[in-house]
Amino acid sequence: MAEMENSSRFEARPWGSFTILEEHDTYKVKRIEVLPGKRLSYQRHKQRSEHWFIIAGTAKVTLNGEQSLVNANNAVDIPAGTAHRVENPNAATLVFIEVQTGTYFGEDDIERLEDDFGRV
């Protein structure tokens, strides 16, 4: 089983940051922070599903064009192939845990449909 040598990896992004908490052959776990008023790209993945558990703040979640608000202590399931986006509509930082499951977790499995930072 391929495990990360470093058990945690932090990356800053224009919308906030993430830290990889654990990574194995069939799953990856991240802690994601989204700054107030920011959002990630509207995207989908072919080779992985995601489960988001909101731990602080409120997430505005878009799944295949349908929007909903998800409060702390609630979760969202995103099957592979589902177009999805998370954004932070509030003044406090949004924090959630993302569990990715599947067979491949590379950045090249991200198909960006819309992006605020020119990455489409």
SULUR-V723116 format. One record per backbone hydrogen bond with DSSP energy under -0.5 kcal/mol. NH is the residue of the N-H (numbers start at 1). CO is the residue of the C=O. If there is no record, write none. Layout:
# SULUR-V723116
((NH	CO) (NH	CO))
This chain:
# SULUR-V723116
((3	1) (4	23) (7	5) (9	20) (11	18) (13	16) (16	13) (17	33) (18	11) (19	31) (20	9) (21	19) (21	29) (22	29) (24	27) (28	100) (29	22) (30	98) (31	19) (32	30) (32	96) (33	17) (34	94) (35	15) (35	33) (37	88) (38	35) (40	86) (42	114) (43	41) (43	84) (44	111) (46	109) (49	101) (50	78) (51	99) (52	76) (53	97) (54	52) (54	74) (55	95) (56	95) (59	70) (60	87) (61	59) (61	68) (62	85) (63	66) (64	83) (66	63) (67	65) (68	61) (70	59) (72	57) (73	54) (74	71) (76	52) (78	50) (81	45) (82	79) (84	43) (85	62) (87	60) (88	38) (89	87) (94	34) (95	56) (96	32) (97	53) (98	30) (98	96) (99	51) (99	97) (100	28) (100	98) (101	49) (102	26) (103	47) (104	47) (109	106) (110	107) (111	44) (111	109) (112	110) (113	42) (114	42) (118	115))
